[in-house]
Amino acid sequence: MDLNFTAADWAAVAPHLILAGTVLVVMLADLLLSAMRSRAIVAILAGLSLVGVVAAGLVALWGPVGGGAAFGGMVATDPAALYVTETLLIGGALVLLVSAPYIERVGMAHPGEFFALALAALLGMLVLGTAAHFMTLFLGLEMLSLALYVLAGFAGGRHHSREAAIKYFLLSSFATGFLLYGIALLYGVTGHTGLADVGAGLRTAAQQSGGGLMMLAGVGLVAGGLAFKVSAVPFHMWTPDVYQGAPAPVTLLMAVGTKAAAFAAILRVFYGALGAGAAGWQPILYALAVLTMVGGNLLALPQRDFKRLLAYSSIAHAGYLLIGVVANTSAGAAGVLYYLLAYTVMNAGAFGVVAALEQADGSGVALAGLRGLAARRPWLALALFVSLVSLVGIPPLGGFFGKLGVFGAAVQAGHAELALLGVVMSAVSGYYYLRPAVALYLPALSSSTTSPPDRARWGSILAPVVAAAGTILLGLAAGPLYAWAAQAAEVLRR
C-alpha cells in the first residue's frame, strides 16, 4: 500500500476524524466536570456531540465524491459513500436528540461516557458503511460492536440491561468469527482482501474452475456474519431481548445505525466483491429474505411490550430490504438505499416516543400504556401515529416509497413472488402497527392514568416530532431523494 496520502485522502475521512475528535472532547469534558452532575453538564455534552455530527455532515457534503477509494483502496469516496454517511449522520443526530432528555429524566449516571460511547459506535458505523476493503469493514464492525456491548448494559441497575449486554456480546462474537473465517476463505481463493480485487479474483476463479467449495463456503460465512448484524432470521435470536433490555436511546442506535451501516456493507460486498458469484449467494439471500419477512411479522403479532414489538418489526424490515439485495440490479440497490433513509427517520420517531415514556427500571412501554396517550401527551401521540403508519407502508409517507422501490425492483428482476410475499407481510404488519396507533386516541383504561414525571418534558418531544416531520417530508420529496439514491446505486453496480 502506498503510504503517501494526499489531501483528498484526508478529506474523505474528515467525518470520521471529526467524530473521533468529538469523542475525545466529550470524554475530557466529563472527566474535568465529573463532580458537577447537573442539567448543564448534560446539555453541554449533548451540544458538543451534535456540533461534531453536524460538522462531520458538512465536511462530507464538501468532500470528494467523484468515485474510487481513498487510502489505497481502503475507504470508498463515491456517491454511495456520501449517501450512506448522510443517512448515518441523520440517524446519529436523532439518537442524540433522544438521548439528552432521556438521560436527564431517568437520572442515568455518567452521561459523558454514554455520549462518548454512542459517538464511538456511530464512528464505527461510518467506517463500516464506507468500507472498500474487508479489513476496513471488519474494523468498523468491531468498533461499533465494542461500543454497543457497553451501551446495551449501561442501565446498570436493570437486570434486563445486563442480560442484554451479555447476550449481545456472546452471540455477536460468534457471528464475527463466522465473518472473519469467511473473509479468510475468500482471501484463500483470490489472494486479495480489497473488495474490488476480490471481485476480480472471483471472476477469474469462476472462469477457470467454475467456482469451488472454498468460495461457496466463504460466501456463506460472510453472508451469515452480516445477516447477524441486520437481524435476519435465523440470526435474529438476540434482537428482541437486547432491544428490550437496553436503554431506549441505545435500542434506537442499534435499530437504525447498525442496520443502515450493515446493509451498506452488504451492498458493497455482494454487488461488488461477490458480484461474480451471484448464482451462489442469491439463493442464500432469497431464503433469508423469506424467513425474515415471515418470521419477523408473525412473531410480532402476539407481543404486548412495545419495544419487543418494534424489535420484531425491525427484523421484518430487514427482510424487505433483503428483497432489494436479491434483485441484484441498480434499481434494487436504489430501493435499499432510499428505504434505509426512510427507515432511519420513521423508526427514530417510534423509538423517540419509547424513550419519552420509558422509566428508569424499564417499565412504561407496555402496549396497554399507550392507550389514551393522545389525551395526555398529544404531540408524542401524533409523532408515534405518523411513524407507525409509515412503517406499515401507507402512502404518501416515506415508508410507502421505500417498500415500493424494493418491491418494484424485485418484479423487474423476475422475483414477483418475493414482492407479492412482501405485500402480504406488509398487510399482516398493519395489524400490530395500527393496533397501538388506534389505541393512542382511545380513552385510557383507567381514569387515574397520568403522565409520568418528566423534568425534560418538552425536550423529550422534540426528537419524535422532528422524525415524524421528516417522515412526511420523505414522502413529499420522494422524487429527488430517490434520484439521489439511484445515482449512488449506479456506482455500486459498476
Secondary structure, 3 states (H helix, E strand, C coil): CCCCCCHHHHHHCHHHHHHHHHHHHHHHHHHHCCCCCCHHHHHHHHHHHHHHHHHHHHHHHHCCCCCCEECCCCEECCHHHHHHHHHHHHHHHHHHHHHHHHHHHHCCCCHHHHHHHHHHHHHHHHHHHCECEHHHHHHHHHHHHHHHHHHHCCCCCCHHHHHHHHHHHHHHHHHHHHHHHHHHHHHHHHCCCEHHHHHHHHHHHHHHHCCCHHHHHHHHHHHHHHHHHCCCCCCCCCHHHHHHHCCHHHHHHHHHHHHHHHHHHHHHHHHHHCHHHHHHHHHHHHHHHHHHHHHHHHHHCCCCEHHHHHHHHHHHHHHHHHHHHHHCCHHHHHHHHHHHHHHHHHHHHHHHHHHHHCCCCCCCCEHHHHCCHHHHCHHHHHHHHHHHHHHHCCCCCHHHHHHHHHHHHHHHCCCHHHHHHHHHHHHHHHHHHHHHHHHCCCCCCCCCCCCCCCCCHHHHHHHHHHHHHHHHHHHHCHHHHHHHHHHHHHHHCC
